[in-house]
Amino acid sequence: MGDTDFRLQARRALLLLAPGAVAATFLQAQQQQLQQIPPVPEDKTPVRLPNGKLQSEEILKADYAKNVKDARGLIDLAKSFEEDLEKDDRYVLSVSSLKKLDEMDKTIRRIRDRLKKV
């Protein structure tokens, strides 16, 4: 009976220690992998275009122009959607109105994605 208690206690101890041993093994392997990866050199030199302007500035200008164009289109879509709603009955929503809503949603997402890049 004493032998059985010892075995149960040994099994319990192994079961309690096993997750820690596995975690330690994974951590050690992960640290070795991190040591093997060379650090990526950070190039702080700004990229210039052939005309001498900064590439990042030109990208920002182009994104700004696209955002303004999309915002104007969004205003036109919203006005058109408003007119459709006024024409329709309160229980009816036309398919074209739903398509306009989808197009407005896509336009808003495009603008938001461009703004998040900055």
N, C-alpha and C positions, 0 to 999 in steps of 0.2 A: 504494500500500500504506500509506503514511503517512496518507493521507486516511481510509482505512478504519479504522485504529487510532484516529484522533481521534474518528470518529463512534461507535465502540464505547465509547470512554471517556466520551463525552458522554452516550450513552444510559444507561450504567451510573450516571453521576453523577445524571442526571435520575430514574432509577428509585430511587436511594438517597435522594434529597431529596424526592421526591413525597409519601411518607407524612407527613413532617414538615410540609410545606406544607399538606396537607389537615388535619392535626391542628390546626395553628395557626389555620386558617380556622374550624374548628368551635369551638375555644376562644374565639376572638374573638366569634363569633356568640352563644355561650352567655353570655359576659360581658355583651354588649349586652342580652340577654333578662333577665338578672338585674338589670340596672340599671333596666329598664323596669318591673319588678314592684314596686309600692309595698309597704313593709313592713306586715305585719298588726299593727294595734295590739293590744296585750295588755291585756285588761280584767281587772285583778286584784281587782275588786270581787266579793265572794261574792254569789251569788244567794240571795235570801231569799223564802220562801213567804209567802202572805198571813197565816199565823198567826205570822210572825216567826222561824220556825226556818230554819236553813240548809238549802238544798236538798241539798247534798252529804251532810250528816249524815243526812237522811231517806233518801236513796238507800242509804247504807251500812247503816242499820238494816234497811231492807227486804231488802237482799241478805243480811244476816246471818240474818234470819228464814227466808229461802228456803233458805239453806245448811243451817241446822239441820233444817228440815223434810225436805230432800232426803237429809241424812245419816241421819235416822231411817228414811226409806223404804229407803235403801240397806242398812241393818242388817236390816230385815225381809226384803228380797230375798235377802240373803246367807244368812240363816237358812233361808229357804225353799229356796234352791238347795242348801244343805248337806243338808237333809232329802231332797231329790230324789236327790242323789248316793248317800245311804245306802240308799235304796230300790232304785236301779237296780243292775244287774249291772256288773261291772268292764269289760265289753266293750260296754255299751249306754249311750248318752246320749240322753235323751229330747229331743224338739223343744221342749217347754216349758222344759227346763233351758237350752237354747241361747237361747231368747227372754228368759229371766231374765238370762242373761249379757249379752245385748245391752242390756237395759234398765239393768242396773247400769253398763255402759260409758257409756251416754247420760247417766245421772245424774252420774257422776263427771266427765264433760266439762262438764256445766252448772255444777257446783260450781267446777271449775277455771277456767272462763271468767269466772265472777263474781269469783273471787279475783284473777285477773290484771288485772281492771279497776282495782283499787285500786292 
